[in-house]
Amino acid sequence: GDEAYFGFLGMLALSLPRAPKRKNLPPICMVGGELDMIFPPHSQASLAARLGVAHHIVAGAPHSLMMSRNWTESAGIFSDWIAGLSEPSLSA
């Protein structure tokens, strides 16, 4: 609806929202497209630095990573990241 459009404009014009500094956040995998016109690589890098997480840029990919011809590379990054997560201890 209109609120999504106005929220989007607010993010662009007012630099909103600002991500909180990393504090007790769940694991985060940040992957973006080199050709992303909504969140360009420099803004992706800034957010990743603020959150204290690594990020990956998929060469030649647009904003909609999973809808592009590079979707298998994007999926591979997520798959490898998930495989590297450790399961929380059930004995706690």
C-alpha positions in Angstrom: 0.0 0.0 0.0 0.9 3.7 0.2 2.6 3.3 3.6 5.3 1.0 2.0 5.9 3.6 -0.7 6.2 6.4 1.9 8.4 4.2 4.0 10.7 3.6 1.0 10.9 7.3 0.3 11.7 8.0 3.9 14.6 5.5 3.8 16.0 7.2 0.7 15.5 10.8 1.6 16.0 10.7 5.4 18.5 7.8 5.6 16.0 5.8 7.7 16.0 3.3 9.3 19.3 3.1 11.1 20.3 -0.3 12.2 21.1 -0.7 15.9 24.7 -1.5 16.8 25.2 -5.2 17.1 24.0 -6.4 20.5 22.6 -9.9 21.0 21.4 -10.1 17.4 20.8 -13.5 15.8 23.2 -14.7 13.1 23.0 -12.5 10.0 24.0 -13.3 6.5 24.2 -10.2 4.4 24.2 -10.7 0.6 23.6 -8.0 -1.9 23.8 -7.3 -5.6 26.6 -5.3 -7.3 23.9 -3.6 -9.4 21.4 -3.0 -6.6 19.9 0.4 -7.2 17.9 0.4 -4.0 20.7 -0.5 -1.6 23.9 0.0 -3.5 27.1 -1.9 -2.4 28.4 1.1 -0.4 25.2 1.2 1.8 25.3 -2.6 2.2 28.9 -2.3 3.4 28.0 0.4 5.8 25.1 -1.6 7.3 27.3 -4.7 7.6 30.0 -2.7 9.4 27.4 -1.2 11.8 26.0 -4.7 12.6 29.5 -6.2 12.8 28.8 -8.9 10.2 30.5 -10.0 7.0 28.7 -9.3 3.7 28.9 -10.7 0.2 28.4 -8.8 -3.1 27.2 -10.9 -6.0 28.8 -9.6 -9.2 26.4 -8.4 -11.9 23.3 -9.1 -9.7 20.5 -6.6 -9.1 18.4 -6.0 -6.0 16.2 -9.1 -6.5 19.0 -11.6 -6.1 16.9 -14.7 -6.3 15.0 -13.5 -9.4 18.2 -12.8 -11.4 20.3 -15.0 -13.6 22.8 -15.1 -10.7 20.4 -16.8 -8.3 22.5 -20.0 -8.0 25.5 -18.0 -6.8 23.3 -16.2 -4.2 21.7 -19.4 -3.1 25.1 -21.0 -2.7 26.3 -18.2 -0.4 23.2 -18.7 1.8 23.5 -22.4 1.7 27.2 -22.3 2.7 26.4 -19.8 5.5 23.6 -22.0 6.9 25.8 -25.1 6.8 28.4 -23.2 8.8 26.1 -22.3 11.6 26.4 -24.3 14.8 23.3 -25.7 16.4 22.4 -24.2 19.8 23.1 -26.6 22.7 20.1 -28.6 23.8 21.6 -29.2 27.2 21.4 -25.6 28.4 
